[in-house]
């Protein structure tokens, strides 16, 4: 009796695992848009009220991350440029969730959380000294 129960339990576990693995693979292939390329828009500091134009160049880093080079201007005069690695960490509705952090010399560590689809990149950032958002759209 115990043997039959164990065999049924093992068989059920294998089938469940197979179904979950198959569904996960299909989901991964259908929901991950290619974010590669240039995105343009603006950044906004909620802490200071500053804002400015921004560009981002997304380069794939394996299957689950992107190296992103952000460029823009601070006070409309001072250029900035930095890189951050953003990892795919989940889904919210039909949007990918990207997360990451980057230490910027003189400004501390910034943490990012973005919702992304084929056309929009909407991110919030936080650090000890500032918090705000990026609103970027795929360049045409």
N, C-alpha and C positions, 0 to 999 in steps of 0.2 A: 504494500500500500504506500509506504513512504517513498519507495523507488518510483512509482507511477506519479506521485505528486511532484517529486523533484524533477522528473523528466518533463512534465507539463509546464512547471514553473520555468525551467531552463529554456524550453522551446518558446514559450511566450515572451521571455526576455529577449531572445535572439530576434524574433519577429519584430518586436517593438523597437529594438535598437536599429534594425535594418530599415524600418519605415521612417524613423526619425532621421537617420543618416541620409536616406534618399531625399526626404523632403528638405533637409537643410542644404544639401548640394544643389537642388533645383532652385531653392530660394536664393542662394548665393549667386548663381549665374544670372538670375533674372533681375535682381534688385541693385546690383552694383554698377552704377553708371561710370563711364570713364570720365574722370574729372580733369584729365591732362589738359594743359594749355593755359592761356592767359584769361584772367578774370579781372574785371574793373569795377570800381565803386568808391565807397567812402568808409572812413573810420570815424568814430565818434567817442569822445571821452566823456562819460557821465560824471566823472569826478571833477574835471576842470572846465568842461564845456567846450574844449577845443575839438576841432574836426578838420578833416582834410581828405583829399583824394588819395586813392590807394590802388595799386595793382598787385596781383598775386599770380605767380607762375607755378602751376601744379605739375609735379613730376612723380610718376608712380614709383613706389618703393616696395616691391613685392606685391602680394595680393591684398594686403590689408592696411597699407599706409601710403602716404604721400609726403614727399619733401616739398615744402611750399616756401618760395622766396617772396616775401612781402616787400614792396617799395612804396614810398609815399613822401609826403612833406609834413613837417611839423611847423606851426606858425606860418604856413605858406612859403617859408623860405628855406628852412633846414631840411635837407633830404635825409631819409632813413632807409635802411635796407637790412633785413635779417632773414634768417632761415628758421623754419620750425618743422618738425616731423609731426604730422597729424595722423593718428591711427583710427581706422574704422572700429568703433566700439559698440555699434548696435544700430537699431532702427527706431524711428518714431513715425508711425504712419507710413508714408511712402518716401520718407527722407532718411538718408544715412546720418548717423551721429558720428562726428569726428571729434577726437579729443587729443590734447597734447599740452606740453609746457615747454617753455624756453626761457633760459636765463639771459637777460640783456644787460650788458655791462653798464653799471650806473643806475639801472632802473629796477633791478631785482628779477624775480622769476614771475613770468606771466603764464597763467593757465588758460586754456582755450576749450570751448565746447561749441561745436557748430552743427547746424542742421543743413544738409546739402541735398540737392537733386541735380538734374541735368542742367538747370539754368540759374539756380541761386545758391549762394553760400552766405548764410546768416549766422554769425558767430558772436558769442559773448566772451570777453576776456576779463580776467581779474588778476591783480597783483596787490602787494602791500600798499602801494602808493596810488593806484588808479584802477578803475574798472570802466568798461565800455563795450562797444560792439563794432563789428565789421559787417557791412552790407555790400556784397560783391555779386556781380552777375557775369555770366560767360561773355567774353568779348566776341564781337561779330566779325 
